Amino acid sequence: MGATSHQAGAAGRALTADRPTSVRNVVLVGHSGAGKTTLVEALALTAGAVNRAGRVEDGSTVSDHDEIEHRRHRSVQLSLVPVEWGGIKINILDTPGYADFVGELRAGLRAADAALFVVSAADGIDGATRMVWDECEAVGMPRAIVVTHLEAARSDYAQMTGVCGEIFGAEDPDAVVPLYLPLHGPAGPDGHAPVTGLLGLLSRRVYDYGSGERVERDPDPAELALIADARSRLIEGIIAESEDESLMDRYLGGEDIDLKTLVDDLERAVARGTFHPVLMAAPAAEGARQGLGTVELLELVTGGFPTPAERAPLAVTAPDGSARPPVTCDPEGPLVAEVVKTSSDPYVGRVSLVRVFSGTLLPEATVHVSGHGLADRGHEDHDVDERTGALSSPFGKHQRPLGRCIAGDLACVAKLTHAETGDTLSAKDRPLLMEPWSMPDPLLPLAVEAHGKADEDKLSQALARLVAEDPTLRLEQNPHTRQLVLWCLGEAHQDLVLERLRTRYGVQVDPVHHKVSLRETFGAEATGRGRHVKQSGGHGQFAICEIRVEPLPAGSGVEFVDKVVGGSVPRQFIPSVEKGVRAQAARGVAAGYPLVDVRITLLDGKAHSVDSSDAAFQTAGALALREAAAEATMHLLEPVAELDVLVPDEFVGPVMSDLAGRRGRVVGSDQAGPGRTRVRAEIPEIEIGRYAVELRSVSHGTGGFRRSYARHEPMPPQLAEKIREQAEKGT
C-alpha cells in the first residue's frame, strides 16, 4: 500500500458503474466529533470531486448540507458521497456519531460492504464505537481504522494505535496494526510537532505532504531506522493471515518477501475481514490539493475493501414468507433492492436512497414495493406496485441524473410514494422480500398536542411521513391516556423530530407531560345507593338502585352480577344499571382513572311505572358506584414493567443502584457474552420515563435495555395521595 498512485475522477458529473467489481461501498463509523464529515470532504478533495475550498460547483458542501445540520453543527442523518479513484466508484456513507441517530448508522451498515472506523487521536474511543465494532465483527464485515485530529496538541499517534490494538484487537492483537508511521515537522511554540508526512511500512517510502502536495521519496537512514520494529510486526501479521502456509517459514528463514506478495495478502486479509489496518488522515491545509493520508486511504479502499460481488448470497423470501433461492450480486439477476433512507424534498417530494443487491434498477419502471415486519413502529405491512421516477446520484444539495443503477451500487429514486425506509423493491412479476435489519427500540416518550387548529389538520399527514422516513421513530395513539406519543431514541432525536415537523412540514406541536396508564380499584368491600329522582312538572325521572362492590384478583376486569329479587328493579332496566356502572368505571371514581378488578352486584332498587327509564337507571347506577367509592378504601394501581438491561460488567453496580433508587426490584442477572451482563428487574413505569437518557449517562453510552408490560399493582399510599391531589386540582 502506498507504492502507487491513481488518477482522480473528474468532478461535476454523475458517477456510474458498469459492473459490480468497479464499486466499493464503505461506511464511516465513529463517535460524534471524531472527524468523519471532515474526512469525507478531504477524500472528496483528493479524488477531485470538490475544489480547494471543499465545495462542489454550486458552492455547497458534499455532506451535512441539510439546514438542520448547519444549525446544529453536527450530522443528524446518513449522507452518500460518491467519488471516483483509479476507475473505481466509491460510495462513501457518512453516518452521525451521536447515539440518538443510531438508526442512520444502521442504515449505513446495511448499505455498505466495509467500514472505516474513525477515531480521534485527541479524544480516544468511546464505548458505543466499541459496541459497533463488536457487531461488525460478529457478521464478519471488513474494517479498517483511521486516526484523525493529529493536529491536536495532546494527540499521540503511537499511543492511539496501541489503544486501537487493545480495544479492536482484543481477540487477535496482531490483526490491528498500523500501515504507516507519522513523519513530524519542526515543533511549534507549544512543543507539538505537526505530522507532515507518512512513512510506509511495507513500501519503505516516505510520502511527504509538507509542501501541500504529496511528494514521494526514499527515507533517510534515520527515518528508515524508525520503521524497523513496526514493519516486522506488520509483515508477521500479514503472513499470519496469508493463505500461503509456507510464507511464514520463508520469512522466519530470512527470506525478504517481495512487496507485491505482501500487498496482495494484505488486501485479501482486509477483504475477508480478518485483518484491520490502522491509517491516519488529516484535512488539506489551506491551498493544498490533498489532505494528509487521503491518497493512502483511497488506495486501501479500492485495493483492500471487497467488491459487492464478493458479498455472500442474499437470503430472500416471497412477500408471504415462502422460501425463494438466495440472490447474488448479478446485474442480470432478479431485481432486489432496499430502501435504506427516505427523505422529503420540498420540490420533488419523497426521495428514496436505494442499495441494489441484485438486478438493475431503471428509471420510469414499475417495481413491486414490499414492506413487512415493522408494524410495531407504525409501519403497516404493504405490497404495492409503483412506478419509479428519475434515478440520480446525490452530490451536495443536488441530484445528478443516472440512467440506471446496477447490482452493488446505490442511487436515489424519486416519486416512490408508498416506499418507506426498510422496504424491498423487486420486479412486479417476481416480488421478493428482504428481512428487515435490526433497529433499536425507541424508548423515550414524547407526548405532543397540536398547537392550533391549522396544525391539527396537518399533523396526521406530517407524522405519517416522519414515521415512513425514520424506522427508529414509533407513533402511538394511547387509548388509555388519550395522548399522542412519539417514542424516540433520546432527547436529540426528540428535538430533531419537533424541528422537522416545524420546518419541513409547517406543523407546530406542544410537548406535554407524558402520562402512564394508571388504574383504580377497591381495597375492601363497599356498598352504595344511587338515587336519581326528579320531578319538574312534565315527564319525570325515577330510578333507585343499591349495589355491592367487592375487590377481585388482578386481571379480572369489571364483573356485573344481578341479584335482584321480587322485581324491585324491572328486568328491562337491569342492563341499564350495568351500562351506567360500566360507563362510570371507565371514567374512574376516585382520581379519574379506569376502575378495574371489581365485582359489582345489583342487590335492590325501586322503579316508577311512568317516570323510570333507561337513562334514569344508567344515572342511578353511576351514582351508586361513586357513593360506594366515597365510603371505601381505594387503591391506585400503576403499571409495572419488566426491564432487561444489558451493560458492560463494570457498570452492573451503578445500574443496580440506580434501579433500586427508582423503586425497582432486581430479579436476576446473568452473563450475556464476554464482558457483558444482563440485569433483569421489575420497576414502575412512572419511574422510567427518561430511563433511555439516564441509562446512557450511568453506563457512559454503552448500556441498552428492553421493556415490556408486566402487570398493574398498588402504588405506595403517599404517592397515590399526591396524584389524587393533582387530579383534584386538574394538573
N, C-alpha and C positions, 0 to 999 in steps of 0.2 A: 504494500500500500504506500502511496506517495511516490512511487517510482515514475509514474507517468502523469500526464495532464490531458484534459479533454477540451473539446471545443464547446463553448456555452451555446445554449439555444437562443434563438432570436426572440426579442421582446415584441409585444404589440400584436401577437396573433394567437389564435386558439391552438393549443397543442393537441394533436390527435395521435392515437396509437393504432398501428395496423396489425399488431399481433400481441398476445399476452406477454411474450418474453421481452417486449420493449417497454414494459410498465413496472414501476415499483410503487407500492402503496405503503407509506410509513407514517405512523402516528407519533407525535411528540407528547411525552408524559413527564410531569414534574409538578412540584408544588407551586402555588401562586408566588410570583416574584422570582422564579428561578431563571427567567430569561427566555422562555420558549418563543414568544412572539418576536422578540428581538432577533433570535436565532433564525427564525423563518425569513425575516426581512434580509438578514445577512446572506442567507443561502440564495434568496431570490436575486440579490445584487450580484453575487458571484456568478450565478447562472445567466446573467444578462436580462433578467425579467423586469428589473426596475432600474431607474437611473441612480446616480450617486447620492441623490437626496432621499433615496428609499421610496420613490414614488413611481407609479405606473404613468402611462402617457396622459391620463386625465387628471393627474395630480393627487389621486387617492393612494392610500397605503394598501398593501396586499392583504392585510389581516387587521382585525379589530376595527373594521370600518363601520360597524353599527353605531348609531348615535348614542345608544345606552352605554356601549363600551367606552366611547370617548368621554362621556360624562363621569363614568365610574373609574376610568383609568385602569381597567383590567378586563381580561377576556371573560365573557359570560356564555359563550356559545362555541360550538365546533365551527372551524372555518377550513376551507380547502384552498390550498395554494399550489397549482400545478407549475412545475418548472421543467426544463429540459437540460440534460447533461450527457454529453457523449452519445447523442442519439437515443437516450432513454428518457421517457416521460416519468417524472417523479411526482406523484400526488402526495403533497405534504399536508397532513391533517393536524392542525394546531388545536389543542384542547385547553379548556380552562383548568387551572390548577386548584381552584377553590373547591372545597368539599361539597358545597351546595349544588354544584353543577356537574356532579359525577355522571349524570345521565348523558351529558355531552361527551364525556370521556369514554363511556361505554360504547357510544355510537362510533367514536373514532377507532376504538379497538376492534369493533365488529367490521369496519370497512377496511382496515389495514391488514397487511401481511407481516409486518415487522414493527418494532417500537424503538424509538430513541428516547432514553431516559435522560432528561436534562436536570442536572444537579448544580447547585451554586457552590463554588469554592468558598464563598464567604458565609453561607447560611447552613450548609450541610444537607442532610437527607432527613425528611420528616417521616413519621410513622405511616401516613397514608400512602406515600410513594413506595414504601417497603411492601405494603399490602398489595398494591397494583403489580409490583414485581413478582410477588408470590403467585398471583393469579395468572400472569403471563407464563410463569414457569410451569404452572400446573397444566397448561394447554400446549406447552412447547413453542410458544411464539418467539421467534428470533428477536434478540435485543442487543443494543449497544448503549454505551453511556457517554454523554457529552458533558464536560465540565465547563461551566460558564463563570462569569464575574471574576475573571483572572486579574482584572484591573483593580479590584478592591484591595485596600492596604492590608487587610487581615487575611487575604486569600493565601492558600498554600496548596499548590497542585499535588505535591508529593504526599502530603497528609491526606488530601481528598481522595487520591487514588487508593490509599491504604484503607480509608473508610469504605469506599466502594467495594473493595475486596472482602472486607469483613462482613458487610451487610448483604451485598448482592451475591457474593461468592461463598456464602455460608456452607453450602453443600460441596463446592469444589472451588477453593480459593485460586487454583491455577487457571481457572477459566475466566477470571476477571482481572485483566492486566492491561496496562497502557500500551498503545501502539507508538506513541511519541512522547518525548520529554520536552519541557519548555526551554527555550533559549531566551535568557534575560538580557535586557539592555542595562544601561547605567542606572543606578539608584537615584531616586528623586530626593527632595528635601525631607520627606517623611521617612526615608530609608527603604521605601518599597521600590523594588526593581521591576519594571514592567516587562511582560512577556512580548518579545518582538519576533519570535520565530519558533520553529519546531525542529527537533532532532528525530529523524526517522529511525526507529529501532531496527526495522528489517532492512531498509534500503541503505542505512548508514549514510544518509544525505541530510543536509540542512536545508530547510525551507524558510527563508528569511522574508518576513513581511515588514521589516523596519522601514523600508522606503515607501510603503503604501502599495507596492506591487509584490507579488510572490516571486522571489528570486531563489533559484535552486543552485546549491554549490556543495563542494566537498567540505566535510568538517575539518577543523584544525585538530592537531593531536590532543589538545586539552578537551575539546568537545567530544572527540571520539572516546576518550577515557571515561566520560560521564555515562556513556550508554552501555558499557560492557556488561554489568550485572543485570540491568533491566532487559537487555537484549537476550541474554541467556535464558532468563525466566520466561520471556515471551516465546522464544523458539521451543523451549521444552513444553510449554502449554499447548502450542500449536501441534507439535509432534504427538503429544498425548491424545489429541483428538483425531489424528490422521488415520485414514483407512489403510495406509501402508504400514503394516506392523513391523517391517524391517527398518523403518526410518529412525526409530529411537536407537536401535543398536548401532546404526551407521553414525548417528550424531555422537553418541557416547564413545564411539571408537575414534573420534577425532575428525570425522569427515565434515567438510564445510558444505552444508546443504544449500543448493542453489536457491536464489531469491524467488524464481518463478514457482518452484515446488512449494516453498513456504507460503507464498501469497495464495496459490491455488488451494492449499489445505486450509489456510485461514478462512478464505471466503466460503469454502464448503462447510466448515465448522460453524461459522456465523449463520449461514443459511439454514443449517439443521437446528439451530437454537441451542447448541451445546457450548459455544464459546462467545464471550461477551466483551469485546474490546472497549477500552476507555480512550476517548479522544478529548480534545479541548477545542473551544471555539470562542471567538470574540468578534463583535461588530467592527466593521471597517472604520478606520479613522476618517475624519473629515477630508474629503477629496480623494480618498483611496478607492480603488476599484474592487478590492477583495477584502473580506474580513479574515482575520487570523484563523486558520484551521478549517475554513469552509471548503476549500478545494479538497482537502483530505477527507472531509466528511462526505462530500458528494461522491467521491470515489468509492468510499466504503458502501454507501447506499446502493450505487449502481453495480458494484462488483461483488459485494458480500451479501446483501439482503436478497431473499428469494423472490422469484417472479411469481405472479399469480398462478401460473401454470404448475408451480411446484406445490400448491396448496392441496391438501387431501381432498378426495371426492366429497361433495357436499350432500348431506342427508336431506331428503325432501319427502313430503307426502302429498297426497291429494288433499284438497280442502276438507274432505270428510274424514281425514285421518288415515285412509287406506294407504298401504305401502306403495312407494314408487322407487325405481332404481336411483341410486346416487348420481349426481351430475358432476361433470368435470369442467375445468375452465377451457371450454372449446367455443370459439365464436360461431361455429356451425351447429352447435348443440341446441337443445331446447332452451327457450328463454327463461332464465331465473335471475331476478334482480331484487334488491331490497332497498326500501326507503330508509336511509339512516338518519335523515334530518328533514324536517318540514319547517318552512318559514313562509311568512306572508309578505309580499311585496305590494306597496300601495299602487303600483302601476300595472303589474302583470298578474296579481293575485297570488295564489298559492304556488310555491316553488319547492320541489322535492329533490333533495340530493340523493342520488341512487348509486349503489355499487352493483355492477353487473357481474354475476358469478358464472353464468353460462349463457351462450347465445349472443345475439347482437340486438341492441335496442335502437329503434329508428324513430325519428320524429314523425308526428302525424300518423301514428299506427295505433290500432286498437289492441289493448292489453287487458289481461284479467288482473284485477286488484283484489287481493285476499288478505284479510286481517283477522286473526284469531288469537285468543289467549290473554287478552288484556281487558276483559270485561270488568274486572275489579277496579280498574283505573278510570272507568267511564268511557272505555272504547268498546262499543258494541261490535260483535262479530259481523263481518260483512264480506260479501263476494259479489263484485260488480265488474262489468266490462266498461272500460273508459278509453277515450282517445287521447293519446299523449299530445302535448303541444310541442313547442320547439325544444331541442336539446341544446345545451350550452355548457361552457366551461367558465366557472367564476374566476374573476380576477379584479381585485379592488372592489369597487361598488358596482361593477358592470359584469354582464354575461356575454361571453364571446361565442358565437354560434358554432355548433358542431353538426356534422352530417350524420354521425352515428356514434354509438358507444359500444365497443366490443367487450367480450368477457374479460374480466380483470381490471377494467377501467371504471372511472367514476364520472358522472355527469349530472347536471341539473335538468330537471324535467318540469316544464310549465304546464299549468292547467289540469293537473290531476286533482279534481275537486273532492274526490272521496278518499284519496290515499292519505294515510297517516303514518307517522314515524313507526317503523317496525313492520309495515305491510310488505307483502311479497308481490312483485309484478311477474307475470308469466304470460304465455301465449293463450289467447282466448279459447282455442280449440284443445289446449293441453294445460289446464290450470294446475299449478303446483303451489306448495306452501313450505316455507322455511320455518323452523322452530324459532319462536321469539327469543331474543337474547335476554340475559339476566339483568334485571333492573332493581336498584334498591327501593325498598318500600318508603313512600313519603309518610313521615310520622309526626310532622309538626303541623298542627291545625291552625288555619286562619279563617275565622268566621267573618263574613262580609255582608253588607247590605248596600243596595243601590243608593247613591247619594240623592238622586231625584227621579222624577217620573221619566224623563228622557233617558237617563242612564238605565232605568229598569227595563225599558223597551229594548235596549241594545245589549243588555248584559248576557242573556242566554246565548245568543249567537257568538258573542265575543269569547265567552268561556268555552264553548264548543271548539272554537278554533285553537285556543290555547292548549286545550287537552289533546287535540289532534297533533299539535306540534311537539308537545313535551310529555312523553310517557312516564316521567317521574312526577307528574302532577296528577293528583286524583281529586275528582269533583264529587261531592256528596251533598245530597239534599236530605238532611237528617229528619226522619219522620217524627221522632220523639221530641226533639228540641225545636223543630221547625226552623233550623238555621241552615244557611247555605255555607258549606265549609269547603275550603281549598286545602288539601293536605299537601304540604311541601317538604323539602329536604332540610331546610334551615331558614334562618332569618334573611340571608341574602337572596335566597330563592323566593321567599315571600315578597321582598322588596321588588325583585325583578318582575314578578307576576303583576303586582299592582302598577308598576311603571309601564309595562307593556299594555295593560288594559287602558291606561290613561292616554299614552302617547300613540300607540298603534291603532287602537280601536275607538278612541274617544269616549271611554266609559270611566266614570268616576265612581269608586266604591268606598265605603267607610268600614274599616275594620271594627268589629265589635267583640265583646268578651265571648270566648268560646264556652259553651255550656256542655256539661256532661249529662247523661241521661239518668237523672235521679228518679226514685220511686218512693211511694209511701205505703205503709201497711199498719195494721192494728197490732199493738203489743199485747192486748188482752181482749177478752170478750166484752162486748158492749151492746146496749140496746138504744133504739132511737124511735121517736114518734114524729111522723110527718103529718102536719095538719094544714090543708090548703082549702080554706073556706072563704068565699067572697060572695056577697050579695049586693048588687048595685042597681036594683030596680028591674033589670031585664033578666036574661038567662044568666044564672049564677054559676059558681064553680064550687064543687064539694068533693073532697077526697081526703080520707084519713087512712094511714097505714102504720103499722108497727113492725119493726124489723129487729133481728138479732144479727150481730156481726161477729164472726169468730176468725181468728188467725189460722192460716193453713201453712203447710211446708212451702219452702221456696220453690218457685216454678209452677205453682198451682193455678195462677191466674185469678180470675174472679168467678166464683160459683154462685148461682142463684137457685134457691130452694123454696118451693111453695108448700107451706104447712097450714094454710088457712082451712078452717073447718066451719061448717054451718053457713057458708055463703056470705060471710060478712064482707068480703070483697068479691063482687061478681066475677065469674070466670073470665069474661071478656076484658076485664081491666087488670088482671094479673100480669099479662105481658106488658101492659103499660107501666106498671110498677117496676118490672125488670128493666125496661128500656130507660126509665128515669134514673134508677140507681147505677146502671152501667154507664150512662152518659156522665153522671156526677163522678163516678170512679175515674173515668178517663180524664176529667178536668182536675181531679185532685180534691182533697178535703181538708188539708192542713196547710201545706206550703205551695199548693198549685201543681204538684207532680202526680202522675197517674197512680191510682191505688191498685195494688196487686196482692195476691196470695191471701184472699179472704173468702169466707163463705157467708153470703148474705141470705138470711132466711126470713121470708114474709110470714109473720105469725098471725096478724089480725088486722082489722080495719073497719071502716064504715063507708057506706055509699049512700047517695040520694037518688031517688028514682028519676028525677028530672035534671038536677044540676051536675051530676057526676059525668065525667068524660075522660077520654084517653089523655088529653093534655093535663087535666087536673090530677090524675093519678101519677103521671110522669113527674109532675112538680112535687107531689107529696112524697114519692119515693126518694127524690133527690134531697128534700128537706130532712127526711128521716135519716139518711146516711150522714148528712152534715151534723145532725144532732148527736148521733152515736159517736162520731169522731170527736166532737167537742167534749164528750164525757170520758173518752178513753185515752190511754197512753198510746201515742202514735210514734212509730219509728220511721226515720228517713233512711232509705236504702240507697247505697251508692254502688256503681259498677266497679268490679274488681277485675283487673287484667292479669293474665299470665304473661310474664316478661321473660324473654330468653335473651340474655346479654352475652355477647362474645367479645372478649378483651384479651390482650396480652397478659401473661401471668403476673407481670409486675404491677398491674393496675387492679387486680382482683380485690385487694384490701380496700382501696379507696372506693371502688364501686359498691362493695357490700356495705360500707359505712354510709355511703350516700343513700342507698336504698333503705337502710334502717331509719335514716332521718326523714324519709318520706312515708313512714308507716308501712313499709314493705316487709314481707316475710320471705326470707331466703329459704327455698325448699330443697336446694341441692346445687351441686356444682360438679363438673367433670372435665377432663381434658378433651380438647377439641382439636387435636393436632399439635405439632411441635410448638411449644412456647405460647399456646393459647388455651384459655379456659372458658367454658360456658357456665354462666351463672343463671340459675332458674329461680324466679321469685314471683310472689303474688303481691300486687300493690294496687291501691285505689287509683282509678283513672284520673281522679281530680288532682292527684299528686304528680302526674307525668305529662301534663300538657306541654311542657317545654323540655321534656327529657331528651329529645333529639339534639338540642343545643347543649344541654348540661352534661350529657354523657361525653360529647365531643370534648368538652373542657376537661372533665375528670380524666379521660383516657388519652389526652393530647392528640385527639383526632384519629385514634386507632380502634376505637370501640364501635360496635354496631349492635342493634337489638331488633327483635321482633316482638309483637304484642298480639294478644288475642283475648277476646272476652271470656271470662270465667263464670261470673255469676254476680248477682247483687247481694249485698249483705249490709246489716245495720251500720249506720255511721255513728261515730262517737257522739254522745249526747251534747257536749259543749259545741262541737262543730255543727251539728244538726240545728241547734238553737240559733246559732249565728246565721245560718242560711234561712231559717224561718223568719228571723227579724228582717233580713234583706228582702225576702219575698213580700212581707207586710208593707215595707217602705217602697216597694216597686222597683228596687235596684237589681 
